[in-house]
Amino acid sequence: MSRRNGGESGASTAAVFGEVLRHFREAALLTQEALARQIPCDRSHVARVEAGTRVPQEGFAKTCDELLGTGGVLLRLWGRIDWYPQVEHPDWFRRRAEMDEVAVTLREYQERLIPGLLQTGDYVRALFRRVASGDEVEERAHARLSRQRRFLAEGGPLYIAVLDESCLRNVVGSPAIMRDQCAHLLRVGQRPNIRIQVAPASFPELLRPNVSMSLIELPDGHRWVYSESLDRGHFNDDPSVYTGHSHAYDVLRADALSVRESVALISDAMKGYEQHEQARTLRGDLDQEQLQRRKRRQLRGNSPRFPRHRPRPRQQNP
């Protein structure tokens, strides 16, 4: 079930990226430690990238190209690799990732968080900063974003997402990040293979699933229901279970806002975040102005005082 860069050569893997890096490093007569000092980073980071056990960042590939005089080979290779399978996941999540690599149809219902296939880079990083730090955040973020390529490419598989309105209202990172996330939803929703609908909070009669779920159809016709609990994923390919969930999903989608109505709601949410950001900027400007005024008053208060020369009143002759 493994896919390599949308069906291209299996050479584009983390291990081969490491081999290419090692080739150019050795051709430049540099040790791992010497290259690490010039990047700069830890020697162990270079070693792990060359071993194919560490996902490098884009900046790492670009810097190595410049230092080793590769003509941009590493950066081009970095951009062609699907890094998602290279990152360690629990077995259940790896299994789901492998399904996404070949799925012909994906239908999802999501609550509270924007689905991973629709997240922006800043949104992804804000999520991962809750549980990770440093290079790990970038590794996970790039892995998730690379998973989106197949669905955002021309002729990508059919992807239908029904978002509970809580996905739009639950602030991840900042209002600015949410504003850009809403704008991203509006853009990708225009793609011919992607449909985004919203189940609004104002429709309490909607029959919503108890948890976020995915309905996955594979090339061989095999169909799976996938859902997640706190610490594991759940797969079920029982035809009767799939049929039941599929029916419930179709009813939910029919009763939710249409695509056009969903665009209007997402746009309203985006405008709300824009206004919040503008008000925040205005408050910041006012606070800065007040601070400058206080500083000027303090400077005037601390300046030395010189007695004023006041002319004495003229005395009138008697």
C-alpha positions in Angstrom: 0.0 0.0 0.0 3.0 2.2 0.2 3.2 5.1 -2.4 6.4 6.9 -3.4 5.7 10.5 -4.6 2.4 9.8 -6.4 3.5 6.6 -8.1 6.9 7.9 -9.3 10.2 6.1 -8.7 10.8 4.5 -5.4 14.2 6.2 -5.3 12.7 9.4 -3.7 12.9 8.3 -0.1 14.5 9.7 3.0 17.3 7.0 2.7 18.2 8.1 -0.8 18.1 11.8 0.2 20.7 10.8 2.9 22.8 9.0 0.4 22.9 12.0 -2.0 23.8 14.3 0.9 26.6 11.9 2.0 27.9 11.8 -1.6 28.2 15.6 -2.0 29.6 15.9 1.6 32.3 13.4 0.9 33.1 14.9 -2.5 33.6 18.3 -0.7 36.0 16.5 1.7 34.0 17.4 4.7 33.2 15.3 7.8 29.7 15.2 9.3 31.1 17.4 12.1 32.6 19.9 9.7 29.4 20.2 7.7 27.4 20.6 10.9 29.6 23.4 12.1 29.0 25.3 8.9 25.2 24.8 8.8 25.2 25.1 11.9 23.6 22.2 13.7 24.5 19.1 15.8 26.7 16.5 14.1 24.0 13.9 15.1 21.4 15.7 13.0 23.6 15.4 9.9 24.2 11.7 10.7 20.5 11.0 11.2 19.6 12.7 7.9 22.2 10.7 6.1 21.0 7.5 7.7 17.4 8.3 6.5 16.1 8.4 10.1 15.5 12.2 10.4 13.3 14.4 8.3 15.3 17.5 7.3 13.8 20.9 7.0 13.6 22.8 3.8 16.3 25.3 5.1 18.6 22.4 5.8 18.5 21.2 2.2 18.9 24.7 0.8 21.9 25.4 3.1 23.6 22.1 2.2 23.2 22.9 -1.5 24.9 26.3 -1.0 27.7 24.8 1.2 28.4 21.8 -1.0 27.9 23.5 -4.4 25.3 21.0 -5.6 23.5 23.3 -7.9 20.3 22.9 -6.0 20.0 19.1 -6.3 19.2 18.5 -2.6 16.4 21.2 -2.5 14.8 19.8 -5.6 14.9 16.3 -4.2 13.6 17.5 -0.9 10.6 19.0 -2.6 9.8 15.8 -4.5 9.8 13.4 -1.5 6.6 12.4 0.3 8.1 12.7 3.8 4.9 11.6 5.6 5.7 7.9 5.6 9.2 8.7 6.8 8.0 10.1 10.2 7.4 7.5 12.9 3.8 7.1 13.8 1.9 4.6 16.0 1.0 1.6 13.9 -2.7 2.6 13.7 -1.8 6.0 12.3 0.7 4.6 9.9 -2.1 2.4 8.6 -4.4 5.4 8.1 -1.6 7.4 6.3 -1.0 4.5 3.9 -4.7 4.4 3.1 -4.7 8.1 2.3 -1.8 7.4 -0.1 -4.0 5.3 -2.4 -7.6 6.2 -1.5 -9.9 7.0 -4.5 -12.6 8.6 -2.4 -12.4 10.1 1.1 -15.4 11.5 3.0 -14.8 13.0 6.4 -16.7 14.6 9.3 -14.7 16.6 11.7 -15.4 18.5 14.9 -13.3 21.1 16.9 -10.2 21.0 14.6 -9.8 21.6 10.8 -9.0 18.2 9.1 -5.3 17.6 8.6 -5.7 17.6 4.8 -7.1 21.1 4.9 -4.8 22.7 7.5 -2.4 25.6 6.7 1.3 25.4 7.7 0.8 27.9 10.5 -2.3 26.0 11.8 -0.4 22.7 11.8 2.6 24.2 13.7 0.4 25.9 16.3 -1.2 22.5 16.9 2.1 20.6 17.2 3.6 23.3 19.5 1.1 22.1 22.1 2.8 18.7 22.3 6.3 19.2 20.8 9.1 21.8 20.4 12.1 22.7 18.2 12.9 20.5 15.2 10.2 18.0 16.1 7.5 20.6 15.3 8.9 21.2 11.9 9.3 17.5 11.1 5.7 16.8 12.0 4.4 19.8 10.2 6.2 19.0 7.0 5.1 15.4 7.2 1.4 16.4 7.6 1.6 19.0 4.8 3.2 16.6 2.4 0.3 14.3 3.0 -1.9 17.0 1.4 -0.1 17.0 -2.0 -2.0 14.2 -3.5 -5.4 15.7 -2.7 -4.4 19.2 -3.9 -2.8 18.0 -7.1 -4.6 18.2 -10.4 -6.8 15.1 -10.8 -6.6 14.4 -7.1 -9.0 11.9 -5.5 -12.5 13.0 -4.5 -12.4 14.6 -1.0 -15.6 15.7 0.7 -15.4 17.3 4.2 -18.3 18.2 6.5 -17.0 20.5 9.2 -18.8 21.1 12.4 -18.9 24.9 13.0 -16.7 24.4 16.1 -13.8 23.8 13.6 -14.1 27.4 12.6 -14.7 28.9 16.1 -12.1 27.0 18.0 -9.1 29.3 17.9 -5.8 27.5 17.2 -2.7 29.7 17.5 -4.2 33.2 17.0 -7.0 35.0 15.2 -4.5 35.8 12.4 -3.8 32.1 11.9 -7.5 31.4 11.9 -8.1 34.2 9.4 -5.6 32.6 7.0 -7.0 29.1 7.7 -10.5 30.3 6.7 -9.1 31.9 3.5 -7.3 28.6 2.8 -10.6 26.7 3.1 -12.2 29.1 0.6 -9.4 28.5 -1.9 -9.1 24.8 -1.7 -12.9 24.4 -1.7 -12.8 25.7 -5.3 -10.8 22.7 -6.5 -12.9 20.3 -8.7 -12.2 17.3 -6.4 -12.8 19.0 -3.1 -16.1 19.9 -1.5 -16.4 21.6 2.0 -19.7 21.9 3.8 -20.4 23.2 7.3 -22.8 21.8 9.9 -23.8 25.0 11.7 -24.3 25.3 15.4 -27.7 26.9 14.7 -29.0 23.6 13.4 -29.4 21.6 16.6 -31.6 19.1 14.8 -28.7 17.8 12.7 -27.8 14.2 13.4 -24.1 14.5 14.0 -21.7 11.6 14.6 -20.5 11.2 18.1 -16.8 11.5 17.0 -14.9 12.6 13.9 -14.9 9.9 11.3 -13.6 9.1 7.8 -15.2 6.9 5.1 -12.4 5.6 2.9 -12.7 3.8 -0.5 -9.6 2.1 -1.9 -8.8 1.3 -5.5 -9.8 -2.3 -5.1 -13.2 -1.3 -3.9 -12.5 -2.1 -0.3 -14.2 0.4 2.1 -13.2 1.3 5.6 -14.7 3.4 8.4 -12.1 5.1 10.4 -12.4 7.0 13.7 -10.1 8.1 16.5 -10.3 8.0 20.3 -7.9 9.7 22.6 -4.9 7.3 22.0 -5.8 5.1 19.1 -7.4 4.7 15.7 -10.3 2.4 15.0 -10.8 0.6 11.6 -13.9 -1.3 10.5 -14.5 -2.8 7.1 -17.7 -4.7 8.0 -20.0 -3.9 5.0 -23.0 -3.4 7.2 -21.1 -1.0 9.5 -19.8 1.0 6.5 -23.3 1.2 4.9 -24.8 2.5 8.2 -22.2 5.2 8.6 -22.3 6.1 4.9 -26.1 6.5 5.2 -25.7 8.7 8.3 -23.0 10.8 6.6 -25.2 11.3 3.5 -28.1 12.5 5.6 -25.8 14.9 7.6 -24.4 16.3 4.4 -27.8 16.8 2.8 -29.1 18.6 6.0 -26.0 20.7 6.5 -25.3 24.0 4.7 -24.8 23.8 0.9 -21.4 24.5 -0.5 -22.4 28.0 -1.3 -24.0 28.6 2.1 -20.9 27.2 3.7 -18.7 29.6 1.8 -20.7 32.5 3.2 -20.4 31.2 6.8 -16.6 30.6 6.4 -16.3 34.1 4.9 -18.1 35.6 7.9 -15.8 33.7 10.3 -12.8 35.0 8.4 -14.1 38.6 8.5 -14.6 38.2 12.3 -11.0 37.2 12.7 -9.9 40.1 10.5 -11.8 42.6 12.6 -10.4 41.1 15.8 -6.9 41.4 14.4 -7.5 45.0 13.3 -8.9 45.9 16.7 -5.9 44.3 18.3 -3.5 46.2 16.1 -5.4 49.5 16.8 -5.2 48.8 20.6 -1.5 48.1 20.2 -1.0 51.4 18.4 -2.9 53.3 21.0 -1.0 51.5 23.8 2.3 52.4 22.1 1.2 56.0 21.7 0.3 56.3 25.3 3.6 54.8 26.3 5.4 57.3 24.2 3.4 60.1 25.8 4.3 58.9 29.3 8.0 58.7 28.4 7.9 62.3 27.1 6.2 63.5 30.3 8.8 61.6 32.3 11.6 63.2 30.3 10.1 66.7 30.8 9.7 65.9 34.5 13.4 64.9 34.9 14.8 67.8 32.9 16.6 70.5 35.0 14.6 73.5 35.9 16.0 76.9 35.3 14.5 80.0 37.0 12.7 82.2 34.6 13.8 85.8 34.4 10.7 87.9 34.9 10.9 91.6 34.5 10.0 93.6 37.6 7.1 95.8 37.4 8.0 99.5 36.8 7.7 101.8 39.8 5.6 104.8 39.1 6.9 108.2 40.1 5.0 109.8 42.9 
